[in-house]
């Protein structure tokens, strides 16, 4: 059974940084690309970043390029999202996602609030 558990969210001032983690279990972690999505208040869920199975390639939404970095540690079965120079518009629930199963699998999400 796939389990994804996010952590690291919180309240941060504009310009600050946070590091999100997603601990995975129940599948062959090193065999899958992993992604972070987010859903802001009143908005649709959007793709933030993706890292390939071995970590050799990454992709980002235009809105976070140059500020966010996705990475993974296959030995620890964990994917990370380092978020720098945070803006109020980054406020959202951030979800970890793996394309495992018919509809893919999601974590429960972690809240990130950027506010002074």
C-alpha positions in Angstrom: 0.0 0.0 0.0 1.4 3.3 -1.1 2.0 5.9 1.7 3.3 9.4 1.2 3.8 11.5 4.3 4.6 15.2 3.9 6.2 17.4 6.5 8.0 20.7 6.9 5.2 23.2 6.2 4.5 26.2 8.3 4.2 30.0 8.5 7.1 32.0 7.0 7.6 35.6 6.2 7.9 36.8 2.6 11.5 36.2 1.4 12.0 33.3 3.8 12.7 29.7 3.1 11.2 26.3 3.9 12.1 22.7 3.2 9.4 20.2 2.6 9.9 16.5 2.9 7.9 13.5 1.6 8.6 10.1 3.1 7.5 7.3 0.9 6.7 3.6 1.5 4.8 0.7 -0.1 6.4 0.8 -3.5 9.8 0.7 -5.3 10.7 4.3 -4.6 13.7 4.4 -7.0 11.6 3.2 -9.9 9.3 6.3 -10.1 9.5 9.9 -10.8 8.1 12.0 -7.9 6.3 15.3 -8.0 5.2 18.2 -5.8 1.8 19.8 -6.4 0.1 22.7 -4.6 -3.4 24.0 -4.2 -3.8 27.6 -3.1 -7.0 29.0 -1.6 -9.7 29.1 -4.3 -7.3 27.7 -6.9 -7.0 24.4 -8.8 -4.2 22.0 -7.9 -1.1 22.7 -9.9 2.2 20.9 -10.7 5.1 22.6 -9.0 8.1 20.3 -9.7 9.1 16.9 -10.8 12.2 14.8 -10.4 13.0 11.7 -12.4 13.5 8.3 -10.7 17.3 8.6 -10.4 17.2 12.3 -9.7 19.1 13.2 -12.8 16.4 15.5 -14.3 14.0 18.0 -12.9 11.2 20.2 -14.2 9.6 23.3 -12.6 6.5 25.5 -13.0 7.5 28.9 -14.4 6.2 30.5 -11.2 8.8 28.8 -9.0 11.9 28.5 -11.4 15.0 29.8 -9.8 13.4 29.8 -6.3 12.5 26.1 -5.6 14.6 23.0 -5.9 13.3 19.5 -5.9 15.6 16.6 -5.0 15.4 13.1 -3.7 17.3 10.6 -1.6 16.5 7.1 -2.9 18.3 5.5 0.1 16.0 7.3 2.5 13.0 7.0 0.2 12.4 10.7 0.5 11.7 13.6 -1.9 12.4 17.2 -0.9 11.3 20.6 -2.0 13.6 23.5 -1.0 11.6 26.7 -1.3 13.5 30.0 -1.2 12.5 33.6 -1.6 8.9 32.7 -0.8 6.1 35.0 -1.8 2.6 35.3 -0.5 1.3 33.7 -3.7 3.2 30.6 -2.7 0.7 30.1 0.1 -1.0 26.7 -0.5 -1.3 23.1 0.6 1.6 21.2 -0.9 1.2 17.6 -1.9 3.6 14.8 -2.8 2.6 12.6 -5.8 3.7 9.4 -7.4 2.2 8.0 -10.6 1.6 4.6 -9.0 -1.7 3.0 -9.4 -4.6 3.8 -11.8 -5.0 7.4 -10.6 -1.7 7.9 -9.0 -1.1 8.3 -5.2 -1.1 11.5 -3.1 0.0 12.4 0.4 -2.2 14.2 2.9 -0.6 17.6 2.2 1.3 20.1 4.3 0.2 23.7 4.7 2.6 26.5 3.7 1.6 30.1 4.6 3.7 33.0 3.5 2.6 36.1 5.3 4.1 39.0 7.3 
